[in-house]
Amino acid sequence: MFILFLIISNPKTLSRGFALYILLCYILLLLMVKTKQLTIEGMEKLKKELDHLKNTKRKEIAERLQEAISFGDLSENFAYQQTKEEQSFLENRIYELEQIIKSAVIIKKNRQTDKVQVGSFVLVEMKKQKQEFQIVGSEETDPFQNRISFESPLGKALLNKLVGSLVEIETPNGKVSYKILEIK
């Protein structure tokens, strides 16, 4: 809200395109505020990121702003403009994280491990290759760590399936079949 006030009250401090970008981001954030499903680990990760942004990055940017201000004439001060934009992105990310944390629902995995559920580790076989995935909320998705969202095509296909089930998903290269070997 503060950023929106900044834009309306003094549009010369930011370029028009950037001001419009911030306004659109704000509107999108308002539209996207809905409950997010997170594992306990995912919630802790977001809280750590929020803490880092608030306590470390804010200070770094404030120091750089002070330095840029000391250069004089702010209207043609590239370092100042760049740091202000960085500050804006930082504040948007802080706001986004606060909204996610505030509205998040912690996923508690059932002890029942015969069906794939959010939080499950699933060992699958595809074309004689085995791969293990963890099914997680959309905010925790990390393909490099084999953490896939329950909202992704593969995540949706795996949910509530049993060991031995065969699931198929459509990819740009055609259909791909996965056989569920193990659920933890």
Secondary structure as GFF3:
##gff-version 3
##sequence-region A 1 184
A	DSSP	alpha_helix	2	9	.	.	.	ID=ss1
A	DSSP	three_ten_helix	11	13	.	.	.	ID=ss2
A	DSSP	alpha_helix	16	32	.	.	.	ID=ss3
A	DSSP	beta_strand	37	38	.	.	.	ID=ss4
A	DSSP	alpha_helix	40	52	.	.	.	ID=ss5
A	DSSP	pi_helix	53	57	.	.	.	ID=ss6
A	DSSP	alpha_helix	58	69	.	.	.	ID=ss7
A	DSSP	three_ten_helix	74	76	.	.	.	ID=ss8
A	DSSP	alpha_helix	78	103	.	.	.	ID=ss9
A	DSSP	beta_strand	105	106	.	.	.	ID=ss10
A	DSSP	beta_strand	121	126	.	.	.	ID=ss11
A	DSSP	beta_strand	129	136	.	.	.	ID=ss12
A	DSSP	three_ten_helix	138	140	.	.	.	ID=ss13
A	DSSP	three_ten_helix	143	145	.	.	.	ID=ss14
A	DSSP	beta_strand	147	149	.	.	.	ID=ss15
A	DSSP	alpha_helix	153	158	.	.	.	ID=ss16
A	DSSP	beta_strand	166	171	.	.	.	ID=ss17
A	DSSP	beta_strand	174	183	.	.	.	ID=ss18
###
